[in-house]
Amino acid sequence: MKHLLVVILVLSCLFSASCSAKMRSNLQGLPGREPQTSTVRSGEESPKPAPGSEEEADKSKQTTRMVIYTATMVLEAKNPDSLRKSLSGKISALGGYVSSSSLEVLSDNRKSVNMTLRVPSATFRKVLEELSQMGHIVSQSVTGEDVTEEYTDQKSRLRNLEREEARLLEILKKANTVQEILLVEKELARVRGEIEQATGRIKYLSHQVQMATITLTLQEPVPGAPPISYWNLGGTAKDAVHALLGTIKALTHLGIWLIVFCPLFLGIWFAGKGLRRILRRPRGPAQS
């Protein structure tokens, strides 16, 4: 009985292999199916687009560079939790959003806020400048990744896959046997899977280019450390105005005091002057 089962399994495998070979030969013989005469091996360079082709035209049209901007910034500031809440509204007003946010307490009981901000690339530099005014910059880095070539290649790959899908659909209409239909549908499933991958990659690159990423860390200053010194233009101007108003107020008070006490001072001065004149008069001869 065991020998019989083994023989049946071997015959089934041979029959399946012969059917697969027949389906491949039938599919290649269908009208409209272009024979593949060459393949690109792993490690070999793919053929470059010929001059005047659509791939070459796409690369020439891609004049605007597609750059993905990312930045990392660490700031020391007081009340990082309150700054986190106010930042959400400011980022939303600029067309961005807060991708993630967390609050933790460090080993020395200092609060630390970690935020991931997504902002439009057009306002990327402006947001970095505003963030730098919120505290003392401990560290900052800005990077840009040029994905223009990858984006163009993905667009060309997608177009070629869509053409291959259209050819397979035409072949499917002319298929005569069940084996041929199954084989074409298998190829269609593979091509459509690659189309979905290329489409997803193109959308991802476009979104990353349009929205820059800023990883922000807000930390409380170390206790006992020197005061945070950073130039705040708005605060400096405000302090100067307050100092000017204080000076004007002090001079006004001094003028009022002088006006009130001026008659008294003048009376004392004239009295003293008269007394000195009296004391300086020569005395007459003594009478006998």
C-alpha positions in Angstrom: 0.0 0.0 0.0 2.8 2.4 0.8 4.5 1.7 -2.5 1.3 2.4 -4.3 1.0 5.8 -2.6 4.6 6.7 -3.5 4.0 5.8 -7.2 0.8 7.9 -7.3 2.6 11.0 -5.8 5.5 10.7 -8.3 3.1 10.4 -11.2 1.2 13.5 -10.0 4.4 15.5 -9.8 5.4 14.6 -13.3 2.0 15.4 -14.6 2.0 18.9 -12.9 5.5 19.7 -14.3 4.4 18.7 -17.9 1.3 20.9 -17.6 3.3 23.9 -16.4 5.7 23.6 -19.3 2.8 23.3 -21.7 1.2 26.4 -20.3 4.4 28.5 -20.6 4.8 27.4 -24.2 1.2 28.1 -25.0 1.4 31.6 -23.4 4.5 32.5 -25.4 2.8 31.4 -28.6 -0.3 33.5 -28.0 -0.6 36.5 -30.4 0.3 39.8 -28.9 2.8 38.3 -26.5 6.2 39.8 -27.1 9.0 37.3 -26.6 11.6 38.2 -24.0 15.0 37.8 -25.6 17.1 39.3 -22.8 17.0 39.7 -19.1 18.9 41.9 -16.6 20.9 39.9 -14.1 21.4 40.9 -10.5 24.3 43.4 -10.2 24.1 44.4 -13.9 23.1 47.9 -14.8 19.7 48.3 -16.5 19.8 49.8 -20.0 19.7 53.6 -20.0 16.7 55.3 -21.7 17.4 56.1 -25.3 17.6 59.8 -26.3 14.1 61.1 -27.2 12.3 58.4 -25.2 9.6 59.2 -22.6 11.9 58.3 -19.7 14.5 60.8 -20.9 11.7 63.4 -21.4 10.5 62.9 -17.8 14.0 63.5 -16.5 14.4 66.6 -18.5 11.0 68.0 -17.3 12.0 67.4 -13.7 13.7 70.8 -13.3 12.5 71.4 -9.6 14.6 69.4 -7.2 12.7 67.2 -4.7 14.4 67.5 -1.3 13.2 65.9 2.0 14.1 68.2 4.8 14.6 67.0 8.4 15.9 68.8 11.5 16.7 67.9 15.1 16.8 70.6 17.8 17.4 70.5 21.5 16.4 73.5 23.6 16.7 74.5 27.2 13.6 76.4 28.3 11.5 77.0 31.4 8.1 75.3 31.6 8.5 72.9 28.7 5.1 71.4 29.2 3.3 74.8 28.7 5.4 75.4 25.6 4.3 72.1 24.2 0.7 73.1 24.5 1.2 76.5 22.9 3.3 75.0 20.1 0.4 72.8 18.9 -1.7 75.9 18.0 1.2 77.7 16.3 2.1 74.7 14.2 -1.5 74.3 13.1 -1.7 77.9 12.1 1.3 77.4 9.8 -0.4 74.5 8.1 1.5 71.7 10.0 0.6 69.3 12.7 2.2 67.5 15.7 2.9 63.9 14.7 3.9 62.8 18.2 4.4 64.3 21.7 5.6 63.0 25.0 6.5 64.2 28.5 9.1 62.6 30.7 10.9 63.3 34.0 14.7 62.9 33.9 16.8 61.4 36.6 17.5 64.8 38.1 13.8 65.6 38.2 13.9 67.9 35.2 11.0 67.8 32.8 11.7 66.9 29.2 9.3 67.2 26.2 9.9 65.3 23.0 7.8 66.4 19.9 7.8 65.4 16.2 6.5 68.3 14.1 5.5 68.1 10.4 5.4 71.5 8.7 5.2 72.6 5.1 8.6 72.7 3.4 7.9 76.4 2.4 7.7 77.4 6.1 10.5 75.0 7.3 13.1 77.7 7.9 10.6 80.1 9.5 9.5 77.5 12.0 13.2 76.8 12.9 13.8 80.5 13.5 10.8 80.8 15.7 11.7 77.7 17.7 15.2 79.1 18.3 13.7 82.1 20.1 12.0 79.9 22.7 15.1 79.0 24.6 18.8 78.3 24.7 19.9 76.1 21.8 21.8 73.1 23.0 22.2 71.4 19.7 20.7 71.7 16.2 21.1 69.9 12.9 19.4 70.2 9.5 19.7 67.7 6.6 18.2 67.5 3.1 17.9 64.4 1.1 17.5 64.8 -2.7 15.1 62.2 -4.0 14.6 63.7 -7.5 16.2 60.8 -9.3 14.3 58.1 -7.3 11.0 59.9 -7.9 11.6 60.1 -11.6 12.6 56.4 -11.8 9.5 55.3 -9.9 7.3 57.3 -12.3 9.0 55.6 -15.3 8.7 52.2 -13.6 5.0 52.8 -13.0 4.3 53.7 -16.6 6.1 50.6 -17.8 4.2 48.4 -15.4 0.9 49.9 -16.6 1.8 49.1 -20.2 2.7 45.6 -19.3 -0.7 45.3 -17.5 -2.5 46.5 -20.6 -0.6 43.9 -22.8 -1.5 41.1 -20.4 -5.2 42.1 -20.5 -5.1 41.9 -24.3 -3.5 38.4 -24.1 -6.1 37.4 -21.5 -8.9 38.1 -24.0 -7.2 35.8 -26.6 -6.5 32.9 -24.2 -8.1 29.7 -25.3 -7.5 27.2 -22.5 -7.9 27.3 -18.7 -4.2 26.8 -18.2 -3.4 29.9 -20.3 -6.0 31.9 -18.5 -4.6 30.9 -15.1 -1.0 31.7 -16.2 -2.0 35.2 -17.5 -3.9 35.9 -14.3 -0.9 35.0 -12.3 1.3 37.4 -14.2 -1.4 40.1 -13.9 -1.4 39.6 -10.1 2.3 40.1 -10.0 2.3 43.2 -12.2 -0.5 44.8 -10.2 1.3 44.1 -7.0 4.3 46.0 -8.3 2.1 48.8 -9.5 0.7 49.2 -6.0 4.3 49.3 -4.6 5.4 51.9 -7.1 2.3 54.0 -6.5 2.8 53.9 -2.8 6.4 54.8 -3.0 5.6 57.8 -5.2 2.9 59.0 -2.8 5.3 58.6 0.1 8.1 60.6 -1.5 5.7 63.4 -2.5 4.3 63.7 1.0 7.8 63.7 2.5 8.9 66.4 0.2 5.9 68.6 0.9 6.1 68.2 4.7 9.4 68.6 6.5 10.0 66.8 9.8 11.4 68.5 12.9 12.3 66.5 16.0 12.2 68.9 19.0 13.3 68.3 22.6 12.5 70.9 25.3 14.4 70.5 28.6 14.4 72.4 31.8 17.7 74.0 32.6 20.0 72.3 35.1 19.4 73.6 38.7 22.2 75.9 39.8 23.4 76.5 36.3 24.1 80.1 35.1 21.1 81.9 33.8 20.1 81.1 30.2 21.5 83.9 28.1 20.0 84.3 24.7 19.1 87.4 22.8 15.4 88.1 22.6 14.9 91.1 20.3 11.3 91.6 21.4 12.1 91.4 25.1 15.0 93.9 24.7 12.9 96.5 23.0 10.2 96.0 25.7 12.7 96.5 28.5 14.1 99.7 26.7 10.6 101.2 26.5 9.9 100.4 30.2 13.3 102.1 31.2 12.4 105.2 29.2 9.0 105.5 30.8 10.5 105.0 34.2 13.1 107.8 33.6 10.4 110.2 32.4 8.3 109.4 35.5 11.2 110.0 37.9 12.0 113.3 36.2 8.4 114.4 36.5 8.3 113.5 40.2 11.5 115.5 40.7 10.0 118.5 39.0 6.9 118.5 41.1 8.9 118.3 44.3 11.1 121.2 43.2 8.1 123.4 42.4 6.5 122.7 45.8 9.6 123.2 47.9 11.2 126.0 45.8 9.5 128.9 47.8 10.7 127.4 51.1 14.2 127.0 49.7 14.2 130.6 48.4 13.0 132.0 51.8 15.7 130.1 53.7 18.3 131.3 51.2 17.3 135.0 51.5 17.0 134.8 55.3 20.5 133.3 55.5 21.9 136.0 53.2 20.3 138.8 55.3 21.6 137.3 58.5 25.1 137.2 57.1 24.9 140.9 56.2 23.8 141.8 59.7 26.6 139.9 61.2 29.1 141.6 58.9 28.1 145.2 59.8 30.9 147.1 61.8 29.9 147.8 65.4 30.0 151.5 66.6 32.4 152.9 69.4 31.4 152.0 72.9 29.9 154.9 75.0 31.7 156.0 78.2 
